Amino acid sequence: MPLDPTLRDRILASVEAGFAEQVAFTQEMIRFGSVRGEEHTVQDFVFRALKARGFTMDRFAMNREAIAAHPGGAPFSDTHSEAPIVVGIHHPREEKGRSLILQSHVDVVPAGPADSWTHPPFEPAIDGDWLYGRGGADMKAGGTANLFCLDALRRIGLQPAATVYVQSVVEEESTGNGALMAHLRGYKADAVLIPEPEEEMLVRANTGVLWFQVEVRGVPMHVREMAAGANAIDAAYRVIGALRGLEEELNREKAGREHFEEIAHPINLNIGKIEGGDWASSVPCWCRIDCRIGLYPGVGAEELARRIEAAVLAYARGDKFLANNPPKLTFNGFYSEGYVLEPGSEAETVLGRAHQASTGKPLKSFMTPGYLDTRVYALYDKIPALCYGPISENIHAFDERVSLASLKRITGTMALFVAEWCGVEPVAG
């Protein structure tokens, strides 16, 4: 049942009243330079913030065996984070509404050269409507909204009349194993909402993602005798050409795929890292490239992995040097499938009403060609998996920033959504 207009207005006014504190909390979150493997302190910060609000707390590590046994688990590598997953659990006095997971991730991508930023990446700065900082948009602003939408209800003496799990995970930017671990821990609800920076729209579909590394070995030689050697870096570039051919093939397969066929280039191959060689005057005997590629919903991660292997090896067989020195292929991160959020769920209807009330506009949906943790809940729990969050610019780039006006609007949407989806009751105690 839609919220009473008077209650709706009280909730939105409460979001407004707490917004300065919310912005300050978001800035504190940004100050933690929580790149992969360095999320322990920010997770401690989140743990304390949830515990201070009266949540029942759970903090747990990755279970490598359980993740490896799950079809959605990604391979572990030496750089896999060992930071814990943190969950705060709200228990109502009486379970009358529908349960909910509110999830966010605290891991952020590397900032790159600091002198390319207008403001230091981990020193949050406000310029007009924009809050700058690495990880502020993706997605510490959304993680803070998970807390402050509930604070807005508490400020007017209300709390959800259903169980709510506030989950703070790691490895979202690398494997997706954090969200999967929360799932394997047994946390499940009637719906999940993840406030990633999605331009105040609902994600209708998204791609899966594979990470892989290709290593090429060459024959070292002094450059004066270059013709007698084999340059591994040159050979790696030839392999990249073969992978670009596979990328073109995959994009041709968009035909007939709803949500994808109207997109110019839905499947993107990124050569994200390249390293090789030991000396400028020596023919390099090794080169490694780290790659990321998308896959359509309904395509298995194993299926695409085999196609990648086949493309690399087929090219190698026709290459004079690589035919006898085949590249080594390793899958070392994301091994996840995409999903489609089918329209018509009650959760989407409730979110649409909340969005309309908070923003004054109807809720739109779109496809995003990247990884989202909502895949865990859509694929394995089969529950409405809502990914919806604030307007941002330059995520994964220099001068990453989130719109404060938008953050306030989506926090209002989230508070209204929780109130209607979960129901409300007077604050306990």
C-alpha positions as CSV (number, residue, x, y, z in Angstrom):
1,M,0.0,0.0,0.0
2,P,1.4,3.4,-0.9
3,L,2.6,5.6,2.0
4,D,0.4,8.1,3.6
5,P,1.4,11.5,2.1
6,T,1.9,13.0,5.5
7,L,4.4,10.2,6.5
8,R,6.1,10.5,3.1
9,D,6.7,14.2,3.7
10,R,8.0,13.6,7.2
11,I,10.5,11.1,5.9
12,L,11.8,13.3,3.2
13,A,12.1,16.2,5.7
14,S,14.1,13.9,8.0
15,V,16.5,13.0,5.1
16,E,17.0,16.7,4.6
17,A,17.6,17.3,8.3
18,G,20.3,14.6,8.4
19,F,22.0,15.4,5.1
20,A,24.8,17.5,6.4
21,E,25.8,14.7,8.8
22,Q,25.5,12.2,5.9
23,V,27.9,14.2,3.7
24,A,30.4,14.4,6.5
25,F,30.1,10.7,7.0
26,T,30.7,10.1,3.3
27,Q,33.8,12.3,3.4
28,E,35.1,10.2,6.3
29,M,34.6,7.0,4.2
30,I,36.5,8.5,1.3
31,R,39.5,9.3,3.5
32,F,40.1,5.6,3.8
33,G,42.2,4.7,0.8
34,S,40.6,1.3,0.6
35,V,42.1,-0.2,-2.5
36,R,42.1,-3.9,-2.9
37,G,43.5,-5.6,0.2
38,E,43.5,-2.5,2.2
39,E,39.9,-2.4,3.3
40,H,40.4,-3.6,6.9
41,T,40.2,-0.1,8.5
42,V,37.2,1.1,6.6
43,Q,35.4,-2.1,7.5
44,D,36.2,-1.5,11.1
45,F,34.8,2.0,10.7
46,V,31.6,0.6,9.2
47,F,31.3,-2.0,11.9
48,R,31.5,0.6,14.6
49,A,28.9,2.8,12.9
50,L,26.5,-0.1,12.6
51,K,27.0,-1.3,16.1
52,A,26.5,2.2,17.5
53,R,23.1,2.2,15.8
54,G,22.1,-0.9,17.6
55,F,22.4,-3.5,14.8
56,T,23.3,-7.1,15.6
57,M,26.7,-7.5,14.2
58,D,28.4,-10.2,12.1
59,R,31.9,-10.0,10.7
60,F,33.4,-12.9,8.8
61,A,36.2,-13.9,6.4
62,M,36.0,-15.4,2.9
63,N,35.5,-19.2,2.8
64,R,37.8,-20.1,-0.2
65,E,36.5,-23.7,-0.4
66,A,32.8,-22.7,-0.4
67,I,33.5,-20.0,-3.0
68,A,35.5,-22.3,-5.2
69,A,32.7,-24.9,-5.1
70,H,30.0,-22.3,-6.2
71,P,29.4,-21.7,-9.9
72,G,29.5,-18.0,-9.4
73,G,32.8,-18.0,-7.5
74,A,35.9,-16.3,-9.0
75,P,39.4,-17.7,-8.7
76,F,41.6,-16.4,-5.8
77,S,44.9,-14.9,-6.6
78,D,47.8,-13.5,-4.5
79,T,46.2,-10.1,-4.6
80,H,42.7,-11.3,-3.4
81,S,41.6,-9.2,-0.4
82,E,41.6,-10.8,3.1
83,A,39.5,-8.1,4.6
84,P,36.3,-9.2,6.3
85,I,32.7,-8.9,5.3
86,V,30.6,-6.8,7.7
87,V,26.8,-7.3,8.2
88,G,24.6,-5.3,10.5
89,I,21.2,-6.9,11.2
90,H,18.1,-4.9,12.2
91,H,15.5,-7.1,14.0
92,P,12.0,-5.6,14.3
93,R,9.9,-5.9,17.4
94,E,7.3,-7.8,15.2
95,E,8.1,-9.2,11.8
96,K,5.2,-7.7,9.8
97,G,6.8,-6.4,6.5
98,R,9.1,-7.8,3.8
99,S,12.7,-8.3,4.5
100,L,15.5,-6.4,2.7
101,I,19.2,-6.5,2.0
102,L,20.9,-3.1,1.6
103,Q,24.4,-3.7,0.3
104,S,27.5,-1.7,-0.7
105,H,31.2,-2.3,-1.3
106,V,34.1,-0.4,0.2
107,D,36.9,-1.5,-2.1
108,V,37.9,1.1,-4.6
109,V,40.1,1.1,-7.8
110,P,43.6,2.6,-7.7
111,A,43.7,6.4,-8.0
112,G,46.5,6.6,-10.6
113,P,48.9,9.6,-10.6
114,A,47.8,12.0,-7.9
115,D,49.0,15.0,-9.9
116,S,46.3,14.2,-12.5
117,W,43.5,15.0,-9.9
118,T,42.1,18.4,-9.3
119,H,41.9,17.5,-5.6
120,P,44.0,14.7,-3.9
121,P,42.0,11.5,-4.5
122,F,41.6,10.5,-0.8
123,E,41.1,14.0,0.5
124,P,37.4,14.6,-0.2
125,A,36.5,18.1,-1.5
126,I,33.2,19.8,-2.3
127,D,33.0,22.1,-5.2
128,G,29.5,23.3,-5.9
129,D,27.2,20.3,-6.1
130,W,30.1,17.8,-6.5
131,L,31.8,15.8,-3.8
132,Y,35.2,14.7,-5.2
133,G,37.2,11.6,-4.1
134,R,38.2,8.2,-5.2
135,G,35.5,5.8,-4.3
136,G,33.1,8.5,-3.3
137,A,30.7,7.8,-6.2
138,D,31.7,4.1,-6.5
139,M,30.3,3.6,-4.0
140,K,30.8,5.1,-0.6
141,A,28.1,7.6,-1.1
142,G,25.7,4.8,-1.7
143,G,27.0,2.8,1.3
144,T,26.4,5.9,3.5
145,A,22.9,6.2,2.1
146,N,22.2,2.6,3.3
147,L,22.8,3.9,6.8
148,F,21.3,7.3,6.6
149,C,18.0,6.2,4.9
150,L,17.4,4.2,8.1
151,D,18.6,7.1,10.3
152,A,16.0,9.2,8.6
153,L,13.3,6.8,9.8
154,R,14.7,6.6,13.3
155,R,14.9,10.4,13.6
156,I,11.1,10.5,13.4
157,G,10.6,7.6,15.8
158,L,10.2,4.8,13.3
159,Q,12.1,1.7,12.3
160,P,11.5,-1.1,9.6
161,A,8.9,-3.6,10.6
162,A,10.9,-6.4,9.0
163,T,14.5,-7.7,9.1
164,V,17.0,-5.5,7.3
165,Y,20.5,-6.6,6.6
166,V,23.1,-3.9,5.9
167,Q,26.0,-5.5,4.2
168,S,29.4,-4.0,3.5
169,V,31.5,-6.2,1.2
170,V,34.9,-6.2,-0.5
171,E,36.1,-7.6,-3.8
172,E,33.3,-6.0,-5.8
173,E,35.9,-4.4,-8.1
174,S,37.9,-7.6,-8.7
175,T,35.9,-10.9,-8.3
176,G,32.4,-10.4,-6.8
177,N,33.4,-12.9,-4.1
178,G,32.4,-10.6,-1.3
179,A,28.7,-10.5,-2.2
180,L,28.8,-14.2,-2.9
181,M,30.3,-14.8,0.5
182,A,27.4,-13.0,2.2
183,H,25.1,-15.2,0.2
184,L,27.0,-18.3,1.2
185,R,26.9,-17.2,4.8
186,G,23.1,-17.6,4.5
187,Y,21.9,-14.0,4.3
188,K,18.7,-13.9,2.3
189,A,15.8,-11.5,2.0
190,D,12.7,-10.7,0.0
191,A,14.6,-8.1,-2.1
192,V,18.0,-6.5,-2.3
193,L,18.8,-2.8,-3.1
194,I,22.4,-1.8,-4.0
195,P,22.8,2.0,-4.5
196,E,25.6,2.0,-7.1
197,P,26.0,5.2,-9.1
198,E,23.4,4.5,-11.7
199,E,22.3,8.0,-12.6
200,E,19.0,7.8,-10.6
201,M,17.9,4.9,-12.9
202,L,17.2,1.2,-12.3
203,V,19.5,-1.3,-13.9
204,R,17.4,-3.5,-16.1
205,A,20.2,-5.7,-17.3
206,N,23.9,-5.9,-17.1
207,T,26.8,-7.9,-18.5
208,G,28.8,-10.5,-16.8
209,V,32.6,-10.1,-16.6
210,L,35.7,-12.3,-17.0
211,W,39.2,-11.4,-16.0
212,F,42.1,-13.2,-17.5
213,Q,45.9,-12.9,-18.0
214,V,47.9,-13.9,-21.1
215,E,51.6,-14.6,-20.6
216,V,53.9,-14.9,-23.6
217,R,57.5,-16.1,-23.4
218,G,60.1,-15.0,-26.0
219,V,63.8,-15.6,-26.7
220,P,66.2,-13.0,-25.2
221,M,69.0,-11.6,-27.2
222,H,71.2,-8.5,-27.4
223,V,69.4,-6.1,-29.7
224,R,72.4,-6.2,-32.1
225,E,71.2,-9.7,-32.9
226,M,67.5,-9.0,-32.6
227,A,66.6,-11.1,-35.6
228,A,67.9,-14.2,-33.8
229,G,65.6,-13.6,-30.8
230,A,61.8,-13.4,-30.3
231,N,60.3,-10.3,-28.8
232,A,57.6,-11.4,-26.2
233,I,56.1,-7.9,-26.2
234,D,55.6,-7.8,-29.9
235,A,54.1,-11.3,-29.7
236,A,51.7,-10.1,-27.0
237,Y,50.5,-7.3,-29.3
238,R,49.7,-9.9,-31.9
239,V,47.7,-11.9,-29.4
240,I,45.8,-8.7,-28.5
241,G,44.8,-8.4,-32.2
242,A,43.3,-11.9,-32.0
243,L,41.4,-11.0,-28.9
244,R,40.0,-7.9,-30.7
245,G,38.7,-10.2,-33.3
246,L,36.8,-12.2,-30.7
247,E,35.5,-8.9,-29.3
248,E,34.1,-8.0,-32.7
249,E,32.5,-11.4,-33.1
250,L,30.8,-11.1,-29.7
251,N,29.4,-7.7,-30.5
252,R,27.9,-9.1,-33.7
253,E,26.1,-11.6,-31.5
254,K,24.0,-8.8,-29.9
255,A,21.4,-9.3,-32.6
256,G,18.1,-10.5,-31.1
257,R,19.3,-9.8,-27.5
258,E,16.8,-7.6,-25.7
259,H,18.4,-4.6,-23.9
260,F,21.6,-5.1,-25.9
261,E,20.9,-5.1,-29.6
262,E,20.4,-1.3,-29.7
263,I,23.7,-0.6,-28.0
264,A,26.5,0.2,-30.4
265,H,29.2,-1.8,-28.6
266,P,27.8,-3.8,-25.6
267,I,30.7,-6.2,-25.1
268,N,34.0,-4.4,-24.2
269,L,37.4,-6.0,-24.1
270,N,39.8,-3.9,-22.0
271,I,43.6,-4.5,-22.0
272,G,44.0,-3.1,-18.5
273,K,47.6,-3.8,-17.8
274,I,50.7,-4.8,-19.6
275,E,54.2,-5.6,-18.3
276,G,57.2,-7.3,-19.7
277,G,60.9,-7.3,-20.4
278,D,63.9,-6.6,-18.2
279,W,66.2,-4.3,-20.1
280,A,65.9,-1.7,-22.9
281,S,68.8,-3.2,-24.8
282,S,67.6,-6.8,-24.5
283,V,65.0,-8.5,-26.6
284,P,62.3,-9.2,-24.0
285,C,61.7,-12.8,-23.1
286,W,58.4,-12.3,-21.2
287,C,55.2,-10.2,-21.4
288,R,52.0,-10.4,-19.5
289,I,48.7,-8.7,-20.3
290,D,45.7,-8.5,-17.9
291,C,42.4,-8.3,-19.7
292,R,38.7,-7.8,-18.9
293,I,35.8,-8.8,-21.1
294,G,32.0,-8.7,-20.8
295,L,29.5,-11.4,-21.6
296,Y,25.8,-11.4,-22.2
297,P,23.2,-12.6,-19.7
298,G,22.5,-16.2,-20.3
299,V,26.0,-16.9,-21.5
300,G,27.9,-19.1,-19.0
301,A,31.3,-17.8,-17.7
302,E,32.8,-21.2,-18.5
303,E,31.4,-21.0,-22.1
304,L,33.1,-17.7,-22.8
305,A,36.3,-18.8,-21.1
306,R,36.6,-21.7,-23.5
307,R,36.0,-19.3,-26.4
308,I,38.8,-17.1,-25.2
309,E,41.1,-20.0,-24.9
310,A,40.2,-21.3,-28.4
311,A,40.7,-17.8,-29.9
312,V,44.2,-17.4,-28.4
313,L,45.3,-20.9,-29.3
314,A,43.9,-20.8,-32.8
315,Y,45.9,-17.6,-33.4
316,A,49.0,-19.1,-31.9
317,R,48.9,-22.1,-34.2
318,G,49.2,-19.8,-37.2
319,D,52.0,-17.7,-35.8
320,K,55.5,-18.6,-36.7
321,F,56.9,-18.2,-33.2
322,L,53.8,-18.8,-31.0
323,A,53.0,-22.1,-32.7
324,N,55.9,-23.7,-30.8
325,N,55.6,-21.3,-27.8
326,P,51.9,-21.1,-27.0
327,P,50.7,-18.4,-24.7
328,K,49.7,-19.3,-21.2
329,L,46.2,-18.3,-20.2
330,T,45.0,-17.8,-16.6
331,F,41.6,-16.7,-15.3
332,N,42.5,-14.6,-12.3
333,G,39.4,-12.6,-11.2
334,F,35.8,-12.0,-12.2
335,Y,34.2,-15.2,-13.5
336,S,30.6,-13.9,-13.3
337,E,27.5,-14.1,-15.4
338,G,25.1,-11.2,-16.3
339,Y,21.5,-11.0,-15.5
340,V,18.2,-9.4,-16.6
341,L,15.8,-7.9,-14.0
342,E,12.4,-8.9,-15.4
343,P,9.8,-6.0,-15.0
344,G,6.7,-6.2,-12.9
345,S,7.9,-7.2,-9.5
346,E,6.3,-5.5,-6.5
347,A,9.7,-4.3,-5.3
348,E,10.2,-2.4,-8.6
349,T,6.7,-0.9,-8.3
350,V,7.5,0.3,-4.7
351,L,10.8,1.7,-5.8
352,G,9.1,3.5,-8.7
353,R,6.6,5.2,-6.3
354,A,9.4,6.1,-3.9
355,H,11.5,7.6,-6.8
356,Q,8.6,9.6,-8.1
357,A,7.9,11.0,-4.7
358,S,11.5,11.9,-4.0
359,T,12.5,13.2,-7.5
360,G,9.2,14.2,-9.1
361,K,10.0,12.1,-12.1
362,P,9.1,8.6,-13.2
363,L,11.7,5.9,-12.7
364,K,13.6,4.9,-15.8
365,S,15.6,1.7,-16.4
366,F,18.6,0.9,-18.6
367,M,21.3,-1.6,-19.4
368,T,24.8,-1.1,-18.0
369,P,27.7,-3.0,-19.6
370,G,29.6,-3.8,-16.4
371,Y,29.7,-6.0,-13.3
372,L,27.2,-5.5,-10.5
373,D,26.9,-7.5,-7.2
374,T,23.1,-7.7,-7.8
375,R,24.0,-10.7,-10.1
376,V,24.4,-12.8,-6.9
377,Y,20.8,-12.2,-5.8
378,A,19.2,-12.2,-9.2
379,L,20.9,-15.5,-10.3
380,Y,21.2,-17.5,-7.1
381,D,18.5,-16.2,-4.7
382,K,16.0,-15.4,-7.5
383,I,14.7,-12.3,-5.7
384,P,14.2,-8.8,-7.0
385,A,17.7,-7.3,-7.3
386,L,17.5,-3.5,-7.5
387,C,20.5,-1.5,-8.5
388,Y,19.7,2.2,-8.3
389,G,21.8,5.1,-7.1
390,P,23.1,8.7,-7.5
391,I,24.3,10.7,-10.5
392,S,28.1,10.7,-10.8
393,E,31.0,11.5,-13.1
394,N,34.4,9.9,-13.8
395,I,34.1,6.7,-11.8
396,H,37.3,4.7,-12.2
397,A,38.8,7.9,-13.6
398,F,40.5,11.1,-12.4
399,D,38.3,13.5,-10.5
400,E,35.7,10.9,-9.6
401,R,32.7,12.8,-8.1
402,V,29.1,12.3,-7.0
403,S,26.3,14.9,-7.1
404,L,25.2,15.9,-3.6
405,A,21.7,16.9,-4.8
406,S,21.3,13.6,-6.4
407,L,22.6,11.7,-3.3
408,K,20.0,13.5,-1.2
409,R,17.3,12.5,-3.7
410,I,18.2,8.9,-3.8
411,T,18.5,8.7,0.0
412,G,15.0,10.0,0.1
413,T,13.9,7.4,-2.4
414,M,15.6,4.7,-0.3
415,A,14.0,5.8,2.9
416,L,10.5,5.8,1.3
417,F,11.2,2.4,-0.3
418,V,12.2,0.9,3.1
419,A,9.2,2.4,4.8
420,E,6.8,0.9,2.2
421,W,8.5,-2.3,1.5
422,C,9.4,-3.3,5.0
423,G,6.6,-1.4,6.8
424,V,7.3,0.7,9.8
425,E,6.8,0.5,13.6
426,P,7.8,2.7,16.5
427,V,11.4,2.5,17.5
428,A,12.1,-0.2,20.0
429,G,12.8,0.8,23.6
